[in-house]
Amino acid sequence: MPRPADPGRPARLPRFTPAERWAHRATATLMMTCVITAAFLYLPQLAVLVGRRRLLVVVHEWAGLLLPVPVLVGLASRALRRDLGRLNRFAPYDWDWLRAALRRSHRRRAGKFNAGQKVFAGWIAGAALVMLGTGLLMWFTDLSPLSWRVGASFVHDWLALAVGVVVAGHVWMASKDPGARLGMRTGSVDPLWATAEHPEWDPYEDEEADEEPDAESAAR
């Protein structure tokens, strides 16, 4: 549980490091660039508004190609690696969270990330890899047979629609949670918000782990 009453602790709780916030913002910018340019390329009502279609195609291609870069660079951050590990693990209370969400109950237990955020992160990571692979097949036409390119185009287009819907849902949920947005914007959150929304999260767990000497140091 968060420990806001401890007089030795700050009034706000640390949640995200600068490296994590940078990786999130850069990934979000590239993702939104992909979604918006795709909309202008595929929707006739928007396509007629663009005079330089080739430039839009180039921007879309490079935004998609660079999409994994912020996370790959961010792996140099220990905090980011830890949080990716948290997103990749389901605890028993995460299953309870999903069942409570289906029942529209607000009594939901969560660690640093709730089950909905974990599902979203896993799905969008897999979708981004598929989009990258199919996009490369469509980009380098001389390296793949026609049947592959046709299949890649079909998967790419329909998955792009799904990604647009899911990302819009993610933005909508974030718009209803000012505490979460503040944490991503400033790196710290209000203790009351943390206790209410993420009761299983100990914000000082990483800090205390960093302070513990490793086995080799302890032996010396």
C-alpha positions as CSV (number, residue, x, y, z in Angstrom):
1,M,0.0,0.0,0.0
2,P,1.2,3.6,-0.6
3,R,2.5,5.2,2.6
4,P,1.5,8.9,2.3
5,A,1.3,9.3,6.1
6,D,5.0,8.6,6.6
7,P,6.5,12.0,7.6
8,G,9.8,11.0,5.8
9,R,8.0,10.7,2.5
10,P,7.1,13.5,0.0
11,A,3.6,14.8,-0.3
12,R,3.4,13.4,-3.8
13,L,4.3,9.9,-4.8
14,P,6.8,9.1,-7.6
15,R,5.3,7.2,-10.5
16,F,7.2,7.6,-13.7
17,T,10.8,8.6,-14.5
18,P,11.7,11.2,-17.2
19,A,12.8,8.3,-19.4
20,E,9.5,6.6,-19.1
21,R,7.5,9.7,-19.8
22,W,9.7,10.5,-22.8
23,A,9.2,7.0,-24.2
24,H,5.4,7.3,-23.8
25,R,5.2,10.7,-25.4
26,A,7.4,9.8,-28.3
27,T,5.5,6.5,-28.9
28,A,2.1,8.3,-28.6
29,T,3.3,11.0,-31.1
30,L,4.4,8.4,-33.7
31,M,1.2,6.3,-33.2
32,M,-1.1,9.3,-33.6
33,T,0.9,10.3,-36.7
34,C,0.3,6.8,-38.1
35,V,-3.4,6.9,-37.3
36,I,-4.0,10.4,-38.6
37,T,-2.1,10.0,-41.9
38,A,-3.8,6.6,-42.4
39,A,-7.2,8.3,-42.1
40,F,-6.2,10.9,-44.7
41,L,-4.9,8.2,-47.0
42,Y,-7.8,5.8,-46.8
43,L,-11.0,7.9,-46.2
44,P,-12.1,9.7,-49.4
45,Q,-13.7,12.6,-47.5
46,L,-10.2,13.4,-46.0
47,A,-8.1,12.4,-49.0
48,V,-9.5,15.2,-51.1
49,L,-8.2,17.7,-48.5
50,V,-4.6,16.7,-49.1
51,G,-2.7,18.1,-52.1
52,R,0.6,16.3,-51.6
53,R,-0.4,12.7,-51.1
54,R,3.1,11.3,-51.7
55,L,4.4,13.4,-48.8
56,L,1.7,12.0,-46.6
57,V,2.6,8.4,-47.6
58,V,6.3,9.1,-46.7
59,V,5.4,10.5,-43.3
60,H,3.1,7.5,-42.6
61,E,5.8,5.0,-43.6
62,W,8.6,6.6,-41.5
63,A,6.3,7.1,-38.5
64,G,5.5,3.4,-38.6
65,L,9.1,2.4,-39.1
66,L,10.2,4.5,-36.1
67,L,7.4,3.4,-33.8
68,P,9.4,0.8,-31.9
69,V,12.4,3.1,-31.5
70,P,11.3,5.1,-28.3
71,V,10.7,1.9,-26.3
72,L,14.0,0.3,-27.6
73,V,16.0,3.3,-26.6
74,G,14.1,3.5,-23.3
75,L,15.2,0.0,-22.4
76,A,18.4,1.6,-21.2
77,S,16.2,2.8,-18.2
78,R,15.9,0.4,-15.3
79,A,12.6,1.9,-14.4
80,L,11.2,1.3,-17.9
81,R,12.4,-2.3,-17.9
82,R,10.7,-2.9,-14.5
83,D,7.4,-1.4,-15.7
84,L,7.5,-3.5,-18.9
85,G,7.8,-6.5,-16.6
86,R,4.8,-5.4,-14.6
87,L,2.8,-4.9,-17.7
88,N,3.7,-8.4,-18.8
89,R,2.6,-10.1,-15.6
90,F,-1.0,-10.8,-14.4
91,A,-1.6,-11.1,-10.7
92,P,-4.7,-12.8,-9.1
93,Y,-6.2,-9.4,-8.5
94,D,-5.9,-8.5,-12.2
95,W,-8.4,-11.2,-13.0
96,D,-10.7,-9.8,-10.3
97,W,-10.3,-6.4,-11.9
98,L,-11.4,-7.7,-15.3
99,R,-14.4,-9.5,-13.8
100,A,-15.3,-6.3,-11.9
101,A,-15.0,-4.3,-15.1
102,L,-17.4,-6.7,-16.9
103,R,-19.9,-6.3,-14.0
104,R,-19.3,-2.5,-14.1
105,S,-18.3,-2.5,-10.5
106,H,-15.9,0.2,-9.2
107,R,-14.4,-2.0,-6.5
108,R,-11.3,-2.9,-8.5
109,R,-7.9,-3.8,-7.1
110,A,-4.8,-2.9,-9.1
111,G,-1.1,-2.7,-8.8
112,K,0.9,0.0,-10.5
113,F,-1.0,-0.8,-13.7
114,N,-4.5,-2.1,-13.8
115,A,-5.6,-5.1,-15.8
116,G,-7.1,-2.9,-18.6
117,Q,-3.8,-1.1,-19.1
118,K,-2.0,-4.5,-19.2
119,V,-4.3,-5.8,-21.8
120,F,-4.0,-2.7,-23.9
121,A,-0.2,-2.6,-23.7
122,G,0.1,-6.3,-24.8
123,W,-2.4,-5.9,-27.6
124,I,-1.0,-2.7,-29.0
125,A,2.5,-4.0,-28.9
126,G,1.5,-7.1,-30.8
127,A,-0.5,-5.0,-33.3
128,A,2.4,-2.6,-33.9
129,L,4.7,-5.5,-34.7
130,V,2.1,-7.0,-37.2
131,M,1.6,-3.5,-38.7
132,L,5.3,-3.1,-39.1
133,G,5.8,-6.4,-40.7
134,T,2.9,-6.0,-43.2
135,G,3.9,-2.5,-43.9
136,L,7.4,-3.6,-44.9
137,L,6.0,-6.2,-47.2
138,M,3.9,-3.5,-48.9
139,W,6.8,-1.0,-49.0
140,F,9.5,-3.3,-50.5
141,T,7.5,-4.7,-53.4
142,D,10.4,-6.3,-55.1
143,L,11.2,-8.5,-52.2
144,S,7.9,-10.3,-51.9
145,P,5.5,-12.1,-54.3
146,L,2.2,-10.5,-55.2
147,S,0.1,-12.9,-53.1
148,W,2.0,-11.9,-50.0
149,R,1.5,-8.2,-50.7
150,V,-2.2,-8.7,-51.2
151,G,-2.5,-10.5,-47.9
152,A,-0.3,-8.0,-46.2
153,S,-2.5,-5.1,-47.5
154,F,-5.7,-6.8,-46.3
155,V,-4.3,-7.4,-42.8
156,H,-2.7,-4.0,-42.6
157,D,-5.9,-2.1,-43.5
158,W,-8.2,-4.0,-41.2
159,L,-5.8,-4.0,-38.3
160,A,-5.2,-0.3,-38.8
161,L,-9.0,0.2,-38.3
162,A,-8.8,-1.8,-35.1
163,V,-5.8,0.1,-33.8
164,G,-7.6,3.4,-34.5
165,V,-10.6,2.2,-32.4
166,V,-8.5,0.9,-29.6
167,V,-6.2,4.0,-29.4
168,A,-9.3,6.2,-29.4
169,G,-10.7,4.1,-26.5
170,H,-7.4,4.5,-24.6
171,V,-7.4,8.3,-25.1
172,W,-11.1,8.4,-23.9
173,M,-10.3,6.5,-20.8
174,A,-7.3,8.7,-20.1
175,S,-9.4,11.8,-20.5
176,K,-11.7,10.6,-17.7
177,D,-8.7,10.0,-15.3
178,P,-7.0,13.3,-14.5
179,G,-4.8,11.6,-11.8
180,A,-3.3,9.2,-14.4
181,R,-2.7,12.1,-16.8
182,L,-1.0,14.1,-14.1
183,G,1.3,11.2,-13.3
184,M,2.3,10.8,-16.9
185,R,2.8,14.5,-17.3
186,T,4.7,15.3,-14.2
187,G,6.0,11.9,-13.0
188,S,4.2,12.0,-9.6
189,V,0.7,11.5,-8.3
190,D,-1.6,12.4,-5.4
191,P,-1.4,9.8,-2.6
192,L,-5.2,9.7,-2.3
193,W,-5.5,8.9,-6.0
194,A,-2.9,6.1,-5.7
195,T,-4.8,4.6,-2.7
196,A,-8.1,4.7,-4.5
197,E,-7.1,3.5,-8.0
198,H,-4.0,1.4,-7.4
199,P,-4.3,0.0,-3.8
200,E,-1.8,-2.9,-4.5
201,W,0.9,-0.5,-5.7
202,D,3.8,0.3,-3.4
203,P,5.5,3.4,-5.0
204,Y,8.6,2.9,-2.9
205,E,9.2,-0.7,-3.9
206,D,11.7,0.2,-6.7
207,E,13.4,2.8,-4.5
208,E,14.0,0.3,-1.8
209,A,15.1,-2.3,-4.2
210,D,17.8,0.1,-5.6
211,E,19.0,0.8,-2.1
212,E,19.5,-2.9,-1.3
213,P,23.1,-4.1,-2.0
214,D,23.4,-6.9,-4.5
215,A,24.7,-10.3,-3.5
216,E,28.3,-9.6,-4.6
217,S,28.5,-6.4,-2.7
218,A,27.0,-8.0,0.4
219,A,29.6,-10.8,0.2
220,R,32.4,-8.2,0.1
